[in-house]
């Protein structure tokens, strides 16, 4: 199954940092996502789009995770020539990750 079957996501930016929040629709899947969607896996998923570290913050009271990706926006909105300088499409791309049930 894909993350999009279990959650929705939002993306934001601050300088060269992309921030993607993953919010589960049902608390029953929190442990599964916690186990399988690690910071290392997210970094690998985004590949060369993320030059720096990825940190995962857990927010169990909201059934959510926040992934902070450093060095991920080509220097930031005012420096990047990317079509998506704010990184808004990264929320949709994260939701394409698969989970093993």
C-alpha positions as CSV (number, residue, x, y, z in Angstrom):
1,X,0.0,0.0,0.0
2,X,1.1,3.6,-0.5
3,X,1.3,6.3,2.1
4,X,-1.4,8.2,0.2
5,X,-3.8,5.4,1.2
6,X,-3.2,6.2,4.9
7,X,-2.3,9.9,5.1
8,X,-2.1,13.3,3.7
9,X,0.9,15.6,3.6
10,X,1.8,19.3,3.7
11,X,5.1,20.9,2.6
12,X,6.8,24.2,3.6
13,X,10.1,25.8,3.3
14,X,12.5,28.1,5.1
15,X,15.6,29.0,3.2
16,X,17.3,25.9,1.9
17,X,15.2,23.6,4.2
18,X,12.2,21.7,3.0
19,X,9.7,20.6,5.6
20,X,7.2,17.8,4.9
21,X,4.5,16.9,7.4
22,X,2.8,13.5,7.1
23,X,-0.5,13.2,8.9
24,X,-2.2,9.8,9.2
25,X,-5.9,9.5,8.8
26,X,-6.1,6.7,11.4
27,X,-4.0,6.2,14.5
28,X,-3.9,2.4,13.9
29,X,-1.2,2.9,11.3
30,X,1.1,5.1,13.4
31,X,3.4,2.2,14.6
32,X,3.6,0.8,11.0
33,X,4.6,4.2,9.6
34,X,7.0,4.9,12.5
35,X,8.8,1.6,11.8
36,X,9.0,1.8,8.0
37,X,9.2,5.5,7.1
38,X,12.5,6.5,8.6
39,X,14.6,9.6,8.1
40,X,17.2,7.5,6.2
41,X,14.5,6.0,3.9
42,X,13.0,9.5,3.2
43,X,16.5,10.8,2.3
44,X,17.0,7.8,-0.1
45,X,13.6,8.4,-1.5
46,X,14.3,12.0,-2.5
47,X,17.8,11.1,-3.6
48,X,19.9,14.0,-5.0
49,X,17.1,16.5,-4.3
50,X,18.3,16.5,-0.6
51,X,22.0,17.3,-0.2
52,X,21.9,17.5,3.6
53,X,20.6,15.5,6.5
54,X,16.9,14.5,7.0
55,X,15.5,14.6,10.5
56,X,12.2,13.0,11.5
57,X,10.1,14.4,14.3
58,X,7.3,12.3,15.8
59,X,4.0,13.9,16.8
60,X,2.0,11.0,18.2
61,X,-0.8,13.3,19.6
62,X,-1.6,14.3,16.1
63,X,-0.8,11.0,14.4
64,X,1.9,12.8,12.4
65,X,5.5,13.0,11.5
66,X,7.5,16.0,10.3
67,X,10.5,15.5,8.0
68,X,13.0,18.3,7.9
69,X,15.3,18.0,4.8
70,X,18.3,20.3,4.8
71,X,20.1,21.4,1.7
72,X,17.0,20.5,-0.2
73,X,15.9,23.6,-2.2
74,X,18.9,24.6,-4.3
75,X,20.0,27.4,-1.9
76,X,16.4,28.6,-1.2
77,X,13.6,30.2,-3.1
78,X,15.4,33.4,-4.1
79,X,18.5,31.4,-5.4
80,X,16.9,28.4,-7.0
81,X,16.1,28.0,-10.7
82,X,13.9,25.0,-9.9
83,X,10.3,24.9,-11.2
84,X,9.1,24.2,-7.7
85,X,11.5,26.4,-5.5
86,X,9.3,26.1,-2.4
87,X,9.3,22.3,-2.6
88,X,5.5,22.0,-2.4
89,X,5.4,19.0,-4.7
90,X,7.5,17.0,-2.2
91,X,4.4,16.3,-0.1
92,X,2.8,14.5,-3.0
93,X,6.1,12.7,-3.8
94,X,6.4,11.4,-0.2
95,X,2.9,10.0,-0.4
96,X,4.0,7.8,-3.3
97,X,6.2,5.7,-0.9
98,X,5.1,2.2,-0.3
99,X,4.5,0.3,3.0
100,X,4.5,-3.4,3.7
101,X,1.4,-4.2,5.8
